[in-house]
Amino acid sequence: MKSIKLREGKERSALRRHPWIFDSAIAKGSGDAGETVRVEANDGKFLGWASFSPASKIRARIWSFDEGQRIDASFFKASIARAIAARSRFDIQSNGVRLIHGESDGLPGLIVDRYDDILVASFLSCGTERWKAVIADELLAQTGLTKLYERSDSNVRKLEGLPEVTGWLRGEGATGVVLREHDWQLSLDVAEGHKTGFYLDQRDSRKKFADYARRLQFQRVLNCYCYTGGFTVAALAGGAAHVTSIDSSGPAIELAKANVALNGFDAARTTMMDADVNASLRQFIQEGRTFDAIVLDPPKFAPSAAHADRAARAYKDINRLAFKLLEPGGVLFTYSCSGGISADLFHKIIASAGIDAPCDGYISERMQGAPDHPMTLTFPEGEYLKGLVVVKAAELVEKTKSATISS
């Protein structure tokens, strides 16, 4: 068994049971791509069994902190069983569920979603790539399904030195699925959609938005970065009078239209715009339009902490524009799915956007990913999705030069 030894003082994160070992922490030792290596502290003390990734900054990902554990087929069988069993404890109102959420389920680099009778898996690390066949067979055995589609096409694969791979891994058939979620349905294609085909992590946020629409009787809703219309359908299900939806993807807009029709809603209650969100928000301000509810669910602006400053400016700008368009008493559902933006930093960004708008607001709720996308005590990076529900308060008085002089 090959081993890697860490530099002195670099064992602290592993002792806290964090699974990532960065290249800069390693004093000596290596392995082949995906090979299991023994991780040791500088004094030789055992820290964990990890998969080795020669090309990645995250050079090793720990499978187990138990020295007596063997990383074999039985290990993956037990790990998959634990992850699936954990989902039975959650209240998931859908036939779409995340079964395995990478590091949070003790399987770094593995994402598995179930969409009705199709499993979709992303193998994002050298370790999961090496054990792909074993994992695939075990997933089908434990779920009783026969179809597994692979969506290993994330940019993370490039960082691992792995090529993109998509297609049927087990079984075959149509890739279109109609997802049942709460009180509505949403169509998707596991071969074409974002991530593994859809954003299951926003399931409960969509339900919350429908509840707000029902209680506050939204008249004019704006759904930005609408993708295939999940929040649009939720708003309509909650009784919103009219929803304007914007996305820069024409195919996504067409699917959003189809999802409105799928749920039996009148297309006249919607306006679908294939357009740039930022430019559209500025245009609406010039036209004097306002909305009593706005959703901002943009794509990932900061894939890592290194991009945080640039992303912060982008998040601030779109939220500032949204506050200008929001009626006093209106509700903003705003999100960041960027791992490089912490929940605390996101709060500060939204506060700064409000000051520049200028307006104040009540934070009525903090949002996160659905419970089948867990964050664990030892892996806080699992909290990639964070959101705020802000009720706009009275306008702030802008400072003018004359006011400054008089003071």
C-alpha positions in Angstrom: 0.0 0.0 0.0 1.4 3.4 -1.0 1.4 6.2 1.5 1.7 10.0 1.6 3.2 11.9 4.5 2.0 15.4 5.4 4.2 18.4 6.3 4.5 19.1 10.0 1.4 20.9 11.3 -0.7 20.0 8.2 -2.6 17.2 9.8 -5.0 19.4 11.7 -7.8 19.3 9.1 -7.6 15.5 8.8 -7.8 15.2 12.6 -11.0 17.2 12.5 -12.2 14.6 9.9 -12.1 16.9 7.0 -11.6 14.8 3.8 -9.5 17.1 1.6 -5.7 16.9 1.5 -4.2 19.7 -0.7 -1.0 19.3 -2.7 0.8 21.9 -0.6 0.3 19.9 2.6 2.2 16.8 1.3 5.8 16.3 2.3 6.4 13.1 0.3 4.7 10.2 -1.3 2.3 9.7 -4.2 0.1 7.2 -6.0 -1.5 6.4 -9.3 -4.8 8.1 -10.3 -7.6 6.9 -8.1 -5.3 4.6 -6.1 -6.0 4.2 -2.4 -3.1 5.6 -0.3 -2.4 5.7 3.4 -2.3 9.3 4.7 0.1 9.8 7.6 1.0 12.8 9.8 4.6 13.9 9.7 5.4 11.7 12.7 3.9 8.6 10.9 0.6 8.6 12.8 -2.3 7.2 10.6 -4.8 9.8 9.5 -6.9 8.1 6.8 -7.3 6.1 3.6 -7.6 8.4 0.6 -8.0 8.3 -3.2 -5.0 10.0 -4.9 -5.5 12.6 -7.7 -2.1 13.4 -9.3 -3.3 16.4 -11.3 -5.6 18.1 -8.7 -4.9 20.7 -6.1 -6.9 18.5 -3.9 -4.3 15.8 -4.1 -6.1 13.2 -1.9 -9.7 12.7 -0.8 -10.1 10.6 2.4 -12.5 7.7 2.1 -12.2 6.6 5.7 -10.6 7.7 9.0 -10.7 4.2 10.4 -7.3 2.4 10.1 -9.0 -1.0 10.1 -11.2 -0.1 7.1 -10.5 -1.7 3.8 -11.4 0.3 0.7 -13.0 -2.4 -1.4 -16.4 -3.3 -2.9 -17.9 -3.9 0.6 -16.9 -0.4 1.6 -18.9 1.2 -1.3 -21.8 -1.1 -0.7 -22.0 0.0 3.0 -21.5 3.7 2.1 -24.2 3.8 -0.5 -26.6 2.0 1.8 -26.0 4.6 4.5 -26.6 7.4 2.1 -29.8 6.0 0.7 -31.1 5.1 4.2 -30.5 8.7 5.4 -32.9 10.1 2.7 -35.7 8.1 4.2 -35.5 10.4 7.3 -36.2 13.5 5.2 -39.6 14.8 4.1 -39.1 14.8 0.3 -42.2 15.7 -1.6 -41.0 14.6 -5.0 -40.0 11.6 -7.1 -36.7 13.3 -7.7 -34.1 13.1 -4.9 -30.3 13.4 -4.4 -29.2 10.0 -3.1 -25.5 10.7 -2.7 -24.0 14.2 -2.1 -20.3 13.6 -2.3 -18.2 14.4 0.7 -21.3 14.9 2.9 -22.1 11.2 2.4 -18.5 10.0 2.8 -18.1 9.5 -0.9 -15.9 12.4 -2.2 -16.4 13.2 -5.8 -19.7 11.2 -6.3 -23.0 12.8 -7.0 -26.1 10.6 -7.6 -29.6 11.8 -8.3 -32.8 9.8 -8.8 -35.4 11.1 -11.3 -38.3 8.7 -11.1 -36.9 5.4 -12.6 -33.6 6.8 -13.8 -30.4 7.3 -11.8 -28.0 10.0 -12.9 -24.4 9.9 -11.6 -21.5 12.3 -11.8 -18.0 10.8 -11.1 -16.0 13.9 -10.4 -12.7 12.5 -8.9 -10.0 10.0 -9.8 -11.2 7.8 -6.9 -14.8 7.5 -8.0 -13.6 7.1 -11.6 -11.5 4.1 -10.6 -14.4 2.5 -8.7 -17.1 3.4 -11.3 -18.1 -0.1 -12.2 -18.5 -1.2 -8.6 -20.4 1.9 -7.7 -22.8 1.6 -10.7 -23.6 -2.0 -10.0 -24.2 -1.3 -6.3 -26.5 1.7 -7.0 -28.8 -0.4 -9.2 -28.7 -3.3 -6.8 -29.8 -1.1 -3.8 -32.4 1.0 -5.6 -33.9 -1.9 -7.7 -33.6 0.3 -10.8 -32.2 -0.8 -14.2 -31.1 2.5 -15.8 -28.1 4.7 -14.9 -27.1 7.7 -16.9 -23.7 9.2 -16.5 -23.2 13.0 -16.4 -19.5 13.3 -15.8 -19.3 16.5 -17.7 -18.5 19.1 -15.0 -15.4 21.3 -15.2 -14.2 19.6 -12.0 -13.2 16.6 -14.2 -10.7 18.8 -16.0 -9.1 19.7 -12.7 -8.7 16.0 -12.0 -7.1 15.4 -15.4 -10.2 13.4 -16.5 -12.1 13.7 -19.8 -15.8 14.5 -19.9 -18.1 11.5 -20.2 -21.8 11.3 -20.8 -24.2 8.6 -21.8 -25.9 5.5 -20.5 -23.7 3.6 -18.1 -26.3 0.9 -17.4 -29.5 0.2 -19.3 -30.9 2.6 -21.9 -34.0 4.4 -23.0 -35.6 7.9 -23.2 -33.8 10.6 -21.2 -36.9 12.8 -20.7 -38.6 12.7 -17.3 -41.6 14.4 -15.8 -40.7 15.3 -12.2 -43.5 15.5 -9.6 -42.7 18.1 -7.0 -45.1 19.3 -4.3 -48.2 20.4 -6.1 -46.8 20.7 -9.6 -44.9 18.9 -12.3 -41.6 19.8 -14.1 -40.2 18.2 -17.2 -36.5 17.7 -17.7 -34.0 15.8 -19.8 -31.2 14.1 -17.9 -29.0 14.2 -20.9 -29.3 18.0 -21.6 -30.1 19.8 -18.4 -27.7 21.6 -16.0 -25.9 19.5 -13.3 -27.5 16.1 -13.5 -30.5 17.4 -15.4 -32.2 19.7 -12.9 -31.8 21.8 -9.7 -33.2 19.5 -7.1 -31.5 21.6 -4.3 -34.1 24.4 -4.8 -37.1 22.1 -4.3 -38.1 23.5 -0.9 -37.3 27.1 -1.9 -39.8 26.8 -4.8 -42.4 25.5 -2.3 -41.7 28.5 0.0 -42.1 30.9 -2.9 -45.5 29.3 -3.7 -46.5 29.7 -0.1 -45.5 33.4 -0.1 -47.4 34.0 -3.4 -50.5 32.4 -1.9 -50.4 34.3 1.4 -49.4 37.7 0.0 -51.4 37.4 -3.3 -48.5 38.4 -5.6 -49.7 40.4 -8.7 -46.5 41.0 -10.6 -43.6 38.5 -10.2 -40.2 38.7 -11.8 -38.2 35.4 -12.1 -34.6 36.1 -13.1 -32.3 33.3 -14.4 -35.5 31.3 -14.6 -33.9 28.3 -16.4 -36.8 25.9 -17.1 -39.3 27.8 -15.0 -39.3 26.1 -11.6 -40.0 29.3 -9.6 -42.4 30.5 -12.4 -44.6 27.4 -12.0 -44.4 27.7 -8.2 -45.5 31.3 -8.3 -48.4 30.4 -10.6 -49.4 27.5 -8.4 -49.5 29.9 -5.5 -51.9 32.1 -7.4 -49.6 34.9 -8.7 -51.5 37.0 -11.3 -48.6 37.4 -13.7 -45.0 36.2 -13.9 -42.2 37.6 -16.1 -39.4 35.1 -16.6 -36.0 35.9 -18.0 -33.1 33.6 -19.1 -30.4 34.0 -21.7 -30.9 30.4 -22.9 -33.5 30.1 -25.6 -34.0 26.3 -25.1 -34.5 26.9 -21.4 -37.2 29.4 -22.1 -39.0 27.0 -24.4 -38.9 24.4 -21.6 -40.2 27.0 -19.2 -43.2 27.6 -21.5 -43.7 23.8 -21.8 -43.7 23.5 -18.0 -46.3 26.2 -17.6 -48.5 24.4 -20.1 -47.8 21.0 -18.4 -49.4 22.3 -15.2 -52.5 23.7 -17.0 -51.7 27.4 -16.4 -52.8 30.0 -18.9 -49.8 31.2 -21.0 -51.3 34.7 -20.8 -50.3 34.8 -17.1 -46.7 34.7 -18.2 -44.1 36.7 -20.2 -41.1 34.7 -21.3 -38.0 36.7 -22.2 -34.9 35.2 -23.9 -32.6 38.0 -22.8 -29.8 39.2 -20.6 -30.9 39.6 -17.0 -28.7 42.6 -16.1 -29.7 44.6 -19.2 -33.4 43.7 -18.7 -33.4 44.9 -15.1 -31.9 48.3 -16.2 -34.5 48.5 -19.0 -37.4 47.9 -16.5 -36.0 50.7 -14.2 -36.0 53.1 -17.2 -39.6 52.1 -18.0 -40.7 52.7 -14.4 -41.9 49.1 -13.9 -42.1 47.6 -10.5 -42.8 44.1 -9.0 -44.1 42.8 -5.7 -41.9 39.7 -5.8 -38.6 39.0 -7.4 -36.5 35.8 -7.6 -32.7 36.1 -8.2 -31.2 32.6 -8.7 -28.2 33.2 -10.8 -25.6 30.7 -12.0 -22.3 30.2 -10.0 -20.4 33.5 -10.1 -17.5 32.3 -7.8 -16.4 28.6 -8.3 -13.8 29.2 -5.6 -12.8 31.7 -3.0 -10.2 33.1 -5.5 -13.1 34.5 -7.5 -15.0 35.9 -4.5 -14.2 39.6 -5.1 -15.4 39.6 -8.7 -18.4 37.6 -7.8 -19.3 39.9 -5.0 -19.5 42.8 -7.4 -21.8 40.8 -9.7 -24.1 39.7 -6.9 -24.3 43.3 -5.5 -25.2 44.8 -8.9 -28.1 42.5 -9.7 -29.5 42.8 -6.2 -29.2 46.6 -6.2 -31.2 46.7 -9.4 -33.7 44.2 -8.0 -34.3 46.4 -4.9 -34.9 49.4 -7.2 -37.6 47.4 -9.0 -39.2 46.0 -5.9 -42.3 47.7 -4.4 -42.1 48.6 -0.7 -43.4 45.6 1.1 -42.4 43.4 -1.8 -40.4 40.2 -1.4 -37.0 39.3 -2.8 -35.9 35.7 -2.9 -32.1 36.0 -3.6 -29.6 33.2 -3.8 -25.9 32.3 -4.4 -24.8 28.8 -5.3 -21.1 29.9 -5.3 -19.0 27.8 -3.0 -16.5 30.7 -2.8 -19.2 33.0 -1.2 -20.0 32.2 2.4 -23.4 32.8 4.0 -21.9 35.7 6.0 -20.4 37.3 3.0 -23.6 36.9 1.0 -25.5 38.7 3.7 -23.0 41.6 3.6 -23.3 41.8 -0.2 -27.1 42.0 -0.1 -26.9 44.6 2.7 -24.5 46.7 0.6 -26.9 46.4 -2.4 -29.7 47.7 -0.3 -27.7 50.7 0.9 -26.8 51.6 -2.7 -30.4 51.1 -4.0 -31.1 52.8 -1.5 -33.6 50.9 0.7 -33.8 48.8 3.8 -35.4 45.4 4.3 -36.4 42.8 6.8 -34.7 39.4 6.4 -37.7 37.1 7.0 -35.9 33.8 6.3 -32.6 32.3 5.4 -32.7 29.6 2.8 -30.4 26.7 2.0 -30.4 23.6 -0.2 -33.0 20.9 0.3 -32.2 18.3 3.1 -31.1 15.7 0.6 -28.2 18.0 -0.2 -26.7 17.9 3.3 -23.9 19.9 5.0 -22.2 17.9 7.7 -20.5 19.0 10.9 -17.1 18.2 9.5 -17.6 19.4 5.9 -18.9 23.0 5.9 -18.1 23.3 2.2 -21.3 21.3 1.6 -23.2 24.6 2.2 -22.7 25.9 -1.3 -26.3 27.1 -1.7 -27.5 30.0 0.5 -30.3 32.4 0.2 -32.2 35.2 1.8 -35.9 36.2 1.8 -36.0 40.0 2.1 -39.1 42.0 2.6 -38.4 45.5 1.3 -39.0 48.3 3.9 -39.3 52.0 3.3 -37.0 53.9 0.9 -33.8 55.4 2.5 -33.1 59.1 2.0 -30.1 59.6 -0.2 -27.4 61.9 1.0 -26.9 65.0 -1.1 -24.1 67.4 -1.3 -26.2 70.2 0.3 -27.2 67.9 3.2 -23.5 67.1 3.7 -22.5 70.7 3.7 -25.3 71.8 6.1 -24.3 69.1 8.5 
